[in-house]
Amino acid sequence: MKKALLFIFCVCCSLNLFAQGGIYNDNKFHQLQELWPTPNDYRNGSGAPGHAYWQQKVDYNIKVELNDDNQSVTGSETITYHNNSPDALTYLWIQLDQNIYATNSDSYLTQTNGKVENMSFEGFERLVNPKTKLGYQIRSVKDATGKTLLFTINKTMMRVDLPQPLKPGATFSFSVDWFNYINDSRKNGGRGSMEYFAEDGNYIYEMAQWFPRLCVYDDVNGWQHKQFLGTGEFALEFGDYKVSITVPADHIVMATGVLQNAAQVLSKKQLNLLEDAKTSTKKPIIIVSQDEASSKEKTHSKEKKTWVFYGDNVRDFAWASSRKFIWDAMGVNVNGKTVLAMSAYPKEGNPLWEKYSTQAIAHTLEVYSRYTFDYPYPVAISVNGPVGGMEYPMICFNGPRPEKDGTYSSDTKYGLISVVIHEVGHNFFPMIINSDERQWSWMDEGLNTFLQYLSEQEWEQNYPSRRGEPRNIIQYMSSDKSTLEPIMSNSESIIQFGNNAYGKPATALNILRETIMGRELFDYSFKEYAKRWKFKHPQPADFFRTMEDASGVDLDWFWRGWFYGTDAVDIAIKNVSWYKIDSQNPDIEKTAKRKQQKETPLSMSDQRNQSSIKEYRVDRFPELQDFYNKYDALAITDQERKRYQALVSNLNESEKQAASASTNIYLIDFENIGGLVMPLIMQMEYEDGTKEVIRIPAEIWRKNNQKVSKLFVTEKPVKQFVLDPFKETADIDLTNNNYPAQAVASQFQLFKQKQREKQPNLMQLERNSASSGAPQQNK
């Protein structure tokens, strides 16, 4: 019994010591080393790939046919797996993303539901008509000799057992044949989809996650084969793709990679226009016009064509196909290399798409390349269809369209520009800087949203960016903590996904750039991370370590607060104490006191006494007055001047200057109410109207994370202190940022309807006004 008690005592002591000095230390500046993987030969302590870094390579040769009659695809692929790891592999894991739509998928079974009374028609249809037709039908898995391989399907994952261990440095080729119906994302959600146009009886197909793909095998996880639930996206290997796509002969196909047989699938006119587009760097050239696309909508060809694409060193492959596509293209000069920016869209996308889509692609490639590395691929494509916004190597799917009359609201306009920037930007994160989206959504969405913000701000002055500015994350940061998770959370565990994976990390990086590090240090370090992990698989610690390594700035406190925690920024000015040097010079001190006395307002009692007291007793009885009734305490006497001169005569020159200085000393007490430590940015507005800003690093909180006091020395008296005057730290409560306190202005609006209407389409309103004869707005 004594031994048991002694053991318990020792364990408790150990835990207590560990809590004081280990990972449970709650000091905001406690280092993160024990939370990060130990540096090794694969990933070193600087955040760079180690000298023994390795990653697998997977090559695909795919043949697929689109059936435009029953909206399905039939495919056959030969996969060549290169084992560059130091391990012998006994099996391979393959992702079957389409199985997410099966009724036995974890995604389907773990969906939670709201009240039945609020069920939509789409929700009811999904409930009573489960998506039993969707999902892969795997028809065969064979080795290079045609021998059947054993395989096991576990929902969205398939294990292929190898006939013998695949040794380090060896390759293995095998084939998979499959069939699946194409999903309708507007009914079922998802990233790949089809869209039917009843007016002309045509479809747009956007094919994503459409073929079985290898999982990542790496030095961190082994096999990354978490079930695909929908939110956590993809972990994929790089490889070379040759894809042959058979579609109706009147379709236009857009895809990852470079078209290999253009002469067989395009007209001579289209070939010439495509060649001209490469040198057109100011304006897109129309390859397939709206009239041409509209003409094809009426004639559904029964003939077929096969488009062949080759993608070199890509991690995925996507494509889109339709006879409705209008096609434009222009050349983009990326540091001396021409990249072909192209868009495909139906007539329903005009005039919005022909005006903005390809230009937004070009803008993205230019800006992102400046902050990371030169865009390495030959093409970048934006396609309009049923998918609101989704990215793949060299191609992305984007949804916004104008109204049927061709007008659009500013929300729609900027929504299109922003989504194109965002999805094209994903070529950099994670298509090239190939992070694990299944685990860490912020590493692609957050970093990409940050660069999206920088790109939007370069599009035009006062661009209405939704994310990036600190003020835009305040509502999320101040929301109920039961709905918050750290950024460093698994993708499937996040409640407020958009704010957590997109908004908060983008804002954090913007604050890091503007307020913590400064643009020069940040931009250099961010670019170093991009160059180090280009075409590789980074982990979070690789990003954190690189940013510190390349800048020489200890940022553990920042990562801990913004990425590992849910605290908010709320720093308050609790009190200001004002001190001035007493010069002991009666001409200075008594004159100042007399001025202060004169400017001090009378109390309410004094004001009322002046009018209510008609006569004082000492006035009625003068004999009650004595020396003190006539004494002026602020009168300057010769005796006081002599005492001051005697004092000064005993001081040296520097002491005389100090004694005569008109210095103001302010002791300001700060309190960290929100818990998230940040720099103190203090603006002082002086009584003469001038202003000064002093920036104090966050390390001021390192010994006391809750309360600190700081002396500010000024020559001029301060009228107003303002903490975070430029709203750059995402402080959630501005009412405690001023001393003396000031009211913070906000607005409210009166309205009758229960829900606010969406932003009006001003273009449409003005057009209707003009057609009715009403006066137009002056231009």
N, C-alpha and C positions, 0 to 999 in steps of 0.2 A: 504493500500500500504506500509506504514511504517512497519507494522507487517511482511509483506511478505519479505521486504528487510532485516529486522532484522533476520528473520528465515534463509534466504539465507546466510547472514553474519555468523551466528552461525554455520551453516552446514559447510561452507568453513573453518572456524576456526577449527572445530572439525576434518575435514579431514586433515587439515594441521598438527595439533598436532598428529593425528593418524599416518600420514606419517613419522613424526619425531620419534615417540616412539613406533609405532605398527608394524604390519607385513610388512609394506612398507619401513621400515628402510633398507637402502641398504648397511649398514655396513656388511662386510663379516663375522663378529664375532657376529652379532646379534643372539640371541638364537632362537631356533625353537619351543619352547613350544607351542606358539599359533597356529602353523601349525599341531601339533600332537594332537591326541585325548586326551581328559582329562582322566587321570587315574581313574579307577573305580573298583568295586568289581570283574569284569571279567578280566581286564588287568590292572596291577598296574604300578606305576611310574618307577619301576626298569626294566620294559620290560618283566617281568615274568607273567604267568597266575595268575589271582587273586584267592582269596579263594572261589569265587562263579563262577569260570569259568565253562562253560558247552559247550557241542557240541552234535549234533544229531548222531544217529546211524541208519544205514540202512542195513538190511540183505537181501540177494538174494538167491533164489533157482531157477536155470535156467535150462531149457532143450532146446537144440538147435540141429538142423540137417543141415548138409552141403549137398547141392545138387551139385555134381561134374559135372552134365550134363548141367545145365543152370546157374551155378555159382551164387547161391542164398543161403540164410539161412532162416529157419523157426524156430521161437522161442516162448517159453512160459515161463514167469517168475512169481514167487510169491515174492512179496516185503513186508517186514515187517519193518515198520517205527517206530522208538522209539523216542518219543518226550521228550527229556531231557531239553528242554527250559522252562523258566518260563511263556511261552505264550500259549494260546489256539489257535490252528490252524484250519482254516476253509477250507483250500485247501492245496494241495501239488503241487509243480512244478517239472516237469520231463524234462530232456534234450533229445531231439531227434536229435542227431548230424548228422545222415545220411541225414536229410532234408536240409543240407547245399547245396546239389547237386541239389535240386529242382529249377526250373526256377523262382519261386516266392520268393526264399530266399533273404534276404538282401545281403548276400555275392555275389550272382549272379547278382542282380540288381544294386549294387553299384560298380561293377568292372569298372575301367577306361581302356581306350584302347589307343594304340599308332597308328601310321600311318598304314593304310590298306596295303600300299605297302610292309610293313615289316612283314606281317602276316605269321605265320608258318602253316604247314599242320594241326598240332594238334589244333592250334587256330581256323583255318577255320572250322575244323570238329566240334569243340565245338559250333561254331556260328550257323552253318546250321543244326546241329543235337543236339539240347538241350537234357540234361540228364533227359528226362522225366521219364524213367524207374527207376531211382535211388530215394532213399528216403524211409522212413518207410511207410508201409501199416499197420496201427494199426487196428487189427481185432476185439479186444474186450478189455474192461477194466472193471473188476468185483471185488466186495468185496469178503470176505472169504466165504460168503454163496452162491455165484454165482449170486448175484444181480448186474445188470449193473450200473456202476457209470457214472455220467455225466463228460465229459471231453471236453476241448477246446484246439485245436491245434493252436498256434501262431508261425508259421514258425518252428524254431528249438526248440521251447518250447511247453510243453503241461501242462495245468492246470487240475488237477483231483479234482473235488469238493467232499468234504467229506459229508457223510449223516448227521453228527453232529460234532461239534467242537471236535478236538482231544486235550484233556486236558493235562496239564503238567504231565509228568510221565507215560502217557498212550501209548499204541502201537496200530497200525492199519495195518492190512494185506490186500493186494489186489493183483490181477493178471493182467498181460498185455500179450496179444498174438499179435504177429507181424510177418511180412514178409518183406524182402528186398533183392534186387539184390546187388551183391558185386561190389564195385567200382574198377575201374582200375586207380590207382594213376598216372600212366605214361601218361595217357590221360587227366585226370581230376584233378590231384593234390590230396591232402588228405593224411591221415595217415594210414588208413587201405587199403588193396589192394589185388589184385590177379596178378599173373604173369604167362603167358602162354609160354611154351617151344615147339615151332613148331617141333623141331627135334625129340622129343619123345611123343608129344601130351599130356603132363602133365602140371599140375598147381601147383604153390605154393600159399597158401592162408595165408595172415596175417590179422587177424581179430581184428580190433580196433574200438572203439566207435560203437560197433555192436549191442548194446542192449539199450533200454530206461533206463536212470539212473537218480536218484534223484539229484536235485540241492541242494546246501548248503543253510541252514538257520542258521544264526549266529547272534551274538550280535552286529556286526558292520553294516551289510547291510540288515538284515532281509533276504529275499530271494535274492540270487545272481542268477538272471536269465537274464543277458545280453544276447542278441542274439549271437549265435555262428557265427562269420564271418570268422573264419579260423586261424587268427594269435593268438588272445587271446585264450589260450587252455582251461583248465578245472578247475572247482571248484567242488569238490566231497567230499562226506561224507565217513567215515570209516564204515566197517561192515564185516560180515562173508559171504562168498560165497560158495555155493555148485553148481557146474556147470557140467551138463552131456552133452557131445559133441558126437554126432553120425556122423561118417564119413565113407568113404569106408574102408573096412577091411584091406587093404594093406597100409593105411596111418600111418604116425607117427604124433602124436599130442604133441606139446609143449604148456604149458599154465601157467598162474598164479596159484600158490598154489602147493599142493602135490597130486600126482596121488593116488587115493583111491583104484582102482581095477587093479593094475599092473598085477596080476596073470591072469586076464581075457583078457588083451589086448597085453601082451608081451610074448615072448617065454621064456622057461626056461633058455636058453642061455643068452638072454638079461637081464633077472632078475639077473642072477649070475654076469654078467659083470657090471651091475649097482651097485650091492652090492660091488664088488671089487673097483669100482671107488671111493667110499666113503673114502677108505684108501689110494688111490693113490694121494698123495699131490705134487708130482714132475712133473708128466706127465699125460695128459688125456688118458683115456682108451676108445677105440672105441666100442660103443654099437651096432651101425648099420654101417657096413663098406660100402665103396664106391661100391664094387662089389655087395653087397646085395641090395643097393639102385638102382644100375643100372639094376639089374635083375628085380626088381619090376616095373621099368619104362616101361617094355615091356608087362606086364600083368596087365590090369586094372580090378581089382576085382569088382564084382557087389554085393558082400556081404558087410555087415556093421558091425561096432563095435562101442560101446559107451564107451568113456573115461570119467571117473568121477574124477573131481578135487575139492579140498577143499582149500580155501584161508581164513586164519584167520586174522581178523583185517587189511583188505586192503581197499584201496579207489577205486579200479577199477579192471577189469578183462580183459585180452587179451589172444589170443591163435593163434597158427599157425598150419597148417596141410598140409601134402604133402606125396606122396609116394616116392618123390625124396630125402627125407632127409637122409643124413649121420648124425650120432649122436655120439658125444663124451662127456665125463664127467670126472671130477676130484674133489677130496675133497679139501676144503679150511679151514684151521684152523683159526677161528676168536675167539681169546682169549679162546681157549679150546673147542669151539663148532664147529662141522663140518658142513659146508655149501657145498651143491653140486652145483658146477659150470658146466654148460652144454651148448653145442652149437649144432645147427641143421643147415645144409646147403646142397645144391645140389653139385653134382660133379663139376659144373661150378665154385664153390668157391674154389676148391683145386688147388694148394697146400697151398694157402694163409691161408684159414680158419682153417685147421687142425693144422697149425703151431702156429697161433696167437690168435684166438678168445677166447678160453677157458682160456688161460694163461692171456689174458688181463682182463677177468672177475675176475680171482683170484687176480690179482694185484690191481684192483679197490677196491675190498672188503677189502683187507688188508690196503690200504692207507686211504681210506675214513673212515674206522672204527677207525683208529688212530686219525683222526682229529675231529671226531664227536662222535659216539657211536658205539658199536658193532652191525654189521649188524644182524637184528633180525629174518630174514626170513630163511627158510630151503633151498631154492634154488635160483639160479640166472642164467638166460638163455639169450643167444644171438642167434638170428635167422637171416639167410641170405635170402633175398627175394627182392621184388620190392621196399620196403620202404627204403629210404636212411638212415634214422636214426630216431627212435621214441621209446619212453619209456613207460612202464607200470609196475605195481608191479611185481617183480620177473622175468619179461621177457621184452626183447627189440628187435627191428627189425633194422638190419644194412645192408647197401647195397654194399660196395666195393667188387669187384671181380678182379681176375687176367685176363690177356688176354687168348684167347682160347688155346694158346700154353703153358699155365701155368706160363709164366713169368709175372712180374709186375714191375712198376716203384716204386721209393722210395715214391712218393706221394701216390700211392695206398696202399703201405705197412703201412706207418704211418697214412694214412687216415683211414684204418681199425682199427688199434690199438686205435687211438684217438676217433673214433666214438663209439667203444665198451666201452672205459673208460667213455665217456660222457653219453651214454645212460644207462649203468649199474649204473653210479653215480646218475642218476635221481631217483634211489630207495630211496636215502637219501633226495634229494630235487627234486620234491615236494611229492614223494609218501609216505614218512614218516613224514618229516617236511612239513606239508600239506598246503602250501601257496595258495593264490587265483591267479591262472594263468590267469584267464579271465581278471583280472584287472592289475596285476603286473607281467609281464613276467620276469623281472630281479630277482625276488625273487627265482625263480627256475633256470632259464637259467644262470643268472649272477653268483649266488653263486656256482652253479654246475660247470660252466666253470672255476671258480677260483680253485676249488678242482681238476678239470681235469688237469689244468696246474701243480699243485703240483705233481699229480700222474705221468704225462708224464715225468717230470723232474727226477723222481725216476726210470723210466723205463731204461733209458740209458743216459750217459753223452752227452750233446749237442743235446738233443732231439729237433726236429724242431717244437716246439709249435707255433701254429698260433696266440694264444691269451694268454694274461697274462703279457707279458713283456711290460713295458711302451713304448718302442720304437715302438711297433706294433700298438699303438692306435694314434700315432701322426698324421697320414694322416687324420683320421676321425676327430680328435679334431680341426684340422686346416682347415677343409672343410667349404664350404659356410654355414653360420648360418641359412639360409632359409631351409636347409635340416636337421637341428638338432633339437632335442627336448630333454628336461631333461630326465634322466633315470626314474624319477617319472612321467611317462606319461602312459596313458592307452595303452594297448597292440596294439589296432587297430589304434592308431594315430601316430605310429612311421614310419618314412620313411626309414631310414637306420636301419632296424630291427636287423640284426646280430651284427653290431657295438654297437648299443644302448643297447640291452637287454643281449648280451653275452659279447662282448669285453670290453666295457667301465666299467661296474661294476666289471668284473673279474680283470681288470687292477687296478681299484680303490682299491680293496681289497688287491691286491698284494703290492701296494704302502703303504697302511695303515699298512700292516704287516711288510714290510721291512724298511720303511722310517719314518713313523709317530709314530707307537706304539712300534715297535720291535717285534720279533717273540714270545717271552715268553708271553707278555701281550696279543698280538693278539690271539695266539693259545688258551690260556686259555679262553678268552672271547668268541671266536667263538664256542668253544666246549660247553661252558655254554649255549649259544643260542640254539645249536643243542639239548642238553639234556632237556632244559626247554620246547621246542616246539615239541619234538618227539611225533608223533601221535596226534598232535593238529593243530589248524589253526592260524598261526602267521600273523600279519600285519606288514607293514614296520616299524612303530614306535616301535614295539616289538623288532625288530632286532636292530635298532639304539639305543634304550634305554639300551638293554642288553649289547651291546658292550661298552657303556660308563660305565654302572653300574659295570660290572665285571672287568674293567681295571682301573677305577679311572681317566680316561682321558676325558676331554671335547672335543667332536668331532663335535659339531654343525657346526662349520665353514667348516669342511670337508664334512659333508652330504650336507650342503647348496651349496657348490661349485661343488662337483662331482655328486650329485644325483638330486639336485633341479635346477641346472643351466646348461648353455651351454658354459660358458667361457672356455678358454683354458689356459694352463700354458705357459706363455712367460715372464720370469723374466730376466731383462737385467742388466749388469754392465754398468752404464752410465759414471762413472768417478772414478778415484782413485787419492787421494792426499797423498803424502808421507811426513811425518814429522820425524825429528830426533832431539834428545836433543843436544843443543849447550853446550858442556862441558866447553867452554871458555878456555880450555887448548890449548895454541898455538901449542904445539908439536903434538896434535891430530888433531885439526881442520884445521890448515894450511897445514899439511901433506896430509890430506884427500882432501883438495881443490886443492892442486897441482896435486895429482893423478887424480882427476876428470878432471882438466883442460887438463892434458896430454892425457887422454883417449877420450876427446870430439873431434869428427872429425871436421876438418876445413870446413867452408862453401864453397860453390862452388866459390864464389867471392874470398875468401882468397886463395884457391888453384890456381886459375888462376892468381891472382895478384903476387904470388910468382914467376911465370915464365914470366909474362909479364912486371912487373916493374923492370927495370934493375938497377935503382939507386933512393934512396929516397932523398928528398931535404935536410933533416938534415944531410945526409951523405956528400952531396956536400958542405954544409955550416955548419960546426961543431959548429960555434958560436951560432946556433939556439938551441942547446941542453942545458938543465939545469938539476937541481936536479931530476926532475920527469922522465927524459929520462933514468936515471940510477937506479931509485927506484924500488925495488922488493917488491910488496905489500904482497907476501906470504913468505917473509923471516922472520924467527923467531928471535926476539930480546930479550936481557936479561931483558929489561924493561917490556916486555909483560909477561915473566915468573914470574917476581916479583909480578906483579899485580895479576896473577893467584894464586900464593902462598898466597898472602894476602887474596884473596877471600876464598880459601879453609880453611884457619885457622879459619874462623868464622863459619864453618859448623860443625854439629854433624856427627856421624858415618853414620847414615842412609841417611842423606842429601849428604854426600860425595859419598856413593854408588850410589845413584840416579843420581848425577851429572856426574859420571864416566861411567854409563851404556851405552852400545852401542845399545840401544833400538831403534827399528823402529816402527813408528806408521803410519798406513795406514787408511785413512778415505775413505770408499767405498760408493758410492751412487748407490742405486738399484732402478729400476723402474719396476712396475708390469704392463706390456703392455697388457698381455692376459686377465687379470682380475681375474684369479683363484689363490688365495693366496696359497702358499706352503712354506715349510721350506726352508731356505737358506743353501745349502750344498756347502761350499767353500773350494776348494783345493788350497793350496799355495805351489808353487814350488820355493825353495830357490836357491840362486845363486850357492850354493855348490852341487846342484843336488838332495838334499833330498826333501821330500814332507810331508805335514801335511794337514789333513782334519778337518775342524771345522763345526759342525752341529748346526744350530740355529733354534729353533722351529718356526712354522708358526705364532705364536702369536706376533712376532715382527711387523706384519702388523696391529695389532689390533686397533691402533689409527690413522693410515693413511694407507689405503688399496692400495694406488697407488705408494707412494714414501717413502723410508726409507734410512737412512744412518747409518753405523755401523763402529766403530773403531776396528781395529785388531792390536794387539801389538805383535811384534816378536823380537827375539834377532838377527836373521839373516835377511839380506835384501832379499826381495822377487823378483824373476825373472818373475813369471807368476801367475796370478790369474785365476782359472777356476771354474765357477759356475756349479753345478750339474755334476761333473766329471764322475760319473758312469751311467749317463743317467737314473736316477731312478725316475724322476718326470714327465716324458712325456712332457718335454719342447719342444714346436713346432718350436722354432727358436734358433739354437745353435750358430749362427753367432754373437750374442751379449752376449755370455756367457764367453768370454775370455778378459782379459786385461793384456798386450796389445792385441789388436784384432788379431785373426788368421784366415786364410782361412779354411773353412770346406770342406773337400774332399768329392766329389760325383763322380758318373760315368755316362757315357752315352754309348749307344750301337748303332751302325749303322746296319740297316737291311733293306731289300728291301720289304718284304711282309707287307701287311697292318696289319695283326694280328700276334702276336707272337705264335709260336707253343707251345703246352703243353710240360711239362717236358719229356724228352726222357725216354724210357724204357731201361735202361742200361743193365739190365739182358738179355733182348731179343737181344739187339745189340751184346753183347758179345757171346751169344749162336750162333747167326747167323754167327758171325765172326769165331768162332771155327769150325762150320760145313763147312765153305768155305775154311778152311785151313789157314786162316790168323793167325798171331801170337796173342796169348792171352795176356791180361794184367797180369803182375806179381802179385802174391798174397802175 
